[in-house]
Amino acid sequence: MRQRAARDQQRLDSGAVTSPKDLESLQREITSLAKRQGDLEDVVLEVMERRESAQERVTELSDRVSAVQAKADDATARRDAATKELDEQAATVTKEREVVAGSVPADLLKLYDKLRVQQGGVGAARLYQRRCEGCRLELNITEVNDVKAASPDTVLRCENCRRILVRTAESGL
């Protein structure tokens, strides 16, 4: 468009066009080309501004994505560390259980395992201040008297939840 406007201006300035009608037409075309060029330059500027704005938005979003990714990586690392620690603790507890299970009579261990499956993982519960910590219910006076009368090696069970009761110094007997 610039080349065309320059060529038309050169024709106008050279004096090669002598007809007033052609001169007027050439001047209108130069004016029209200048207006069109101005419009196109405005469009180019608007596109450049939008591109710049879009680029800023892309940079902002990229930074946010990086920040979120860093947080996700950190959370993943913490989760993996916690999982490793839990696995190590589970292995330790399993070994300890095997040692203790070796000293428990087979029939009692069988009963405990059966109750543990039935009771959602807890087969025995501590008797604490006359309350079964398995079902959280307090034993009635008759049950308390039965527990008091039982020998220390007798296996006692809660009448409510059927778990094995473990007597301690805090049993309240």
C-alpha positions as CSV (number, residue, x, y, z in Angstrom):
1,M,0.0,0.0,0.0
2,R,2.9,2.3,0.8
3,Q,4.5,1.5,-2.5
4,R,1.4,2.2,-4.4
5,A,0.9,5.5,-2.5
6,A,4.5,6.5,-3.2
7,R,4.1,5.6,-6.9
8,D,0.9,7.6,-7.2
9,Q,2.6,10.6,-5.4
10,Q,5.5,10.4,-7.8
11,R,3.2,10.4,-10.8
12,L,1.4,13.4,-9.3
13,D,4.7,15.3,-8.6
14,S,6.3,14.4,-11.9
15,G,3.7,16.3,-13.9
16,A,3.1,13.3,-16.2
17,V,-0.7,13.5,-15.5
18,T,-2.1,16.6,-17.0
19,S,-5.8,16.0,-17.1
20,P,-7.5,17.7,-14.1
21,K,-9.9,14.8,-13.8
22,D,-7.0,12.3,-13.6
23,L,-5.2,14.6,-11.2
24,E,-8.3,14.8,-8.9
25,S,-8.8,11.0,-9.1
26,L,-5.1,10.4,-8.3
27,Q,-5.3,12.8,-5.3
28,R,-8.4,11.0,-4.0
29,E,-6.7,7.7,-4.4
30,I,-3.6,8.9,-2.4
31,T,-5.9,10.3,0.3
32,S,-7.9,7.0,0.3
33,L,-4.7,5.0,0.5
34,A,-3.4,7.2,3.4
35,K,-6.7,6.7,5.3
36,R,-6.6,2.9,4.6
37,Q,-3.0,2.8,5.8
38,G,-3.9,4.6,9.0
39,D,-6.7,2.2,9.6
40,L,-4.5,-0.8,9.1
41,E,-1.8,0.7,11.4
42,D,-4.5,1.1,14.1
43,V,-5.5,-2.5,13.6
44,V,-1.9,-3.6,13.9
45,L,-1.4,-1.5,17.1
46,E,-4.5,-3.0,18.6
47,V,-3.4,-6.5,17.7
48,M,0.0,-5.8,19.2
49,E,-1.6,-4.5,22.4
50,R,-3.8,-7.6,22.6
51,R,-0.8,-9.8,21.9
52,E,1.2,-8.1,24.7
53,S,-1.8,-8.5,27.1
54,A,-2.1,-12.1,26.2
55,Q,1.6,-12.7,26.6
56,E,1.4,-11.1,30.1
57,R,-1.5,-13.4,30.9
58,V,0.4,-16.4,29.7
59,T,3.4,-15.5,31.9
60,E,1.1,-15.0,34.9
61,L,-0.6,-18.3,34.3
62,S,2.7,-20.1,33.7
63,D,3.9,-18.7,37.1
64,R,0.8,-20.0,38.8
65,V,1.1,-23.4,37.2
66,S,4.7,-23.5,38.4
67,A,3.7,-22.6,41.9
68,V,0.9,-25.2,41.9
69,Q,3.2,-27.8,40.5
70,A,5.8,-27.0,43.2
71,K,3.1,-27.4,45.9
72,A,1.9,-30.7,44.3
73,D,5.5,-32.0,44.2
74,D,6.0,-31.0,47.8
75,A,2.7,-32.8,48.8
76,T,3.7,-35.9,46.9
77,A,7.1,-35.9,48.6
78,R,5.6,-35.5,52.0
79,R,3.0,-38.3,51.2
80,D,5.7,-40.6,50.0
81,A,7.8,-40.0,53.1
82,A,4.7,-40.5,55.4
83,T,3.9,-43.7,53.5
84,K,7.5,-45.0,53.9
85,E,7.4,-44.2,57.6
86,L,4.0,-45.9,58.0
87,D,5.3,-49.0,56.2
88,E,8.3,-49.1,58.5
89,Q,6.1,-48.8,61.6
90,A,3.8,-51.5,60.2
91,A,6.8,-53.8,59.7
92,T,8.0,-53.1,63.2
93,V,4.6,-53.7,64.8
94,T,4.2,-56.9,62.8
95,K,7.5,-58.2,64.1
96,E,6.6,-57.2,67.6
97,R,3.2,-58.9,67.2
98,E,4.8,-62.1,66.0
99,V,7.1,-62.1,69.1
100,V,4.1,-61.5,71.5
101,A,1.9,-64.0,69.6
102,G,4.5,-66.7,70.1
103,S,4.0,-66.4,73.9
104,V,0.2,-66.4,73.8
105,P,-1.6,-69.8,73.9
106,A,-2.8,-70.9,70.5
107,D,-6.5,-71.2,71.4
108,L,-6.5,-67.6,72.8
109,L,-4.7,-66.3,69.7
110,K,-7.3,-68.0,67.5
111,L,-10.2,-66.5,69.5
112,Y,-8.5,-63.0,69.3
113,D,-8.0,-63.3,65.5
114,K,-11.7,-64.3,65.1
115,L,-12.9,-61.4,67.2
116,R,-10.6,-59.0,65.5
117,V,-12.1,-59.9,62.1
118,Q,-15.7,-59.6,63.5
119,Q,-15.1,-56.4,65.4
120,G,-13.4,-54.3,62.6
121,G,-9.8,-54.9,63.6
122,V,-10.1,-54.8,67.4
123,G,-10.4,-58.1,69.2
124,A,-9.5,-57.1,72.7
125,A,-10.3,-54.0,74.7
126,R,-8.9,-52.5,77.8
127,L,-11.1,-52.4,80.9
128,Y,-10.7,-48.8,82.2
129,Q,-12.5,-47.6,85.2
130,R,-15.2,-50.3,84.9
131,R,-15.8,-49.3,81.2
132,C,-15.0,-51.5,78.2
133,E,-13.0,-49.3,75.8
134,G,-14.2,-51.5,72.9
135,C,-17.9,-50.6,73.1
136,R,-17.5,-47.7,75.6
137,L,-20.1,-49.1,77.9
138,E,-19.7,-49.4,81.6
139,L,-20.0,-52.8,83.1
140,N,-22.9,-53.4,85.5
141,I,-22.2,-54.4,89.1
142,T,-22.7,-58.1,88.4
143,E,-20.2,-58.1,85.6
144,V,-17.8,-56.1,87.8
145,N,-18.1,-58.7,90.6
146,D,-17.5,-61.5,88.1
147,V,-14.4,-59.8,86.8
148,K,-13.1,-59.2,90.4
149,A,-13.8,-62.9,91.3
150,A,-12.0,-64.3,88.2
151,S,-8.4,-65.4,88.5
152,P,-5.8,-63.3,86.7
153,D,-5.2,-65.8,83.9
154,T,-9.0,-66.2,83.1
155,V,-10.0,-64.9,79.7
156,L,-12.9,-62.5,80.3
157,R,-15.2,-61.1,77.6
158,C,-17.4,-58.0,77.5
159,E,-21.1,-59.0,77.6
160,N,-22.0,-56.2,75.2
161,C,-19.4,-56.3,72.4
162,R,-17.9,-59.8,73.1
163,R,-14.3,-58.5,72.9
164,I,-11.7,-59.9,75.2
165,L,-11.3,-57.7,78.2
166,V,-7.8,-56.7,79.2
167,R,-7.5,-55.9,82.9
168,T,-5.0,-53.3,84.1
169,A,-4.3,-51.3,87.2
170,E,-6.7,-48.7,86.0
171,S,-9.6,-51.1,85.6
172,G,-11.3,-49.7,88.7
173,L,-11.7,-53.1,90.4
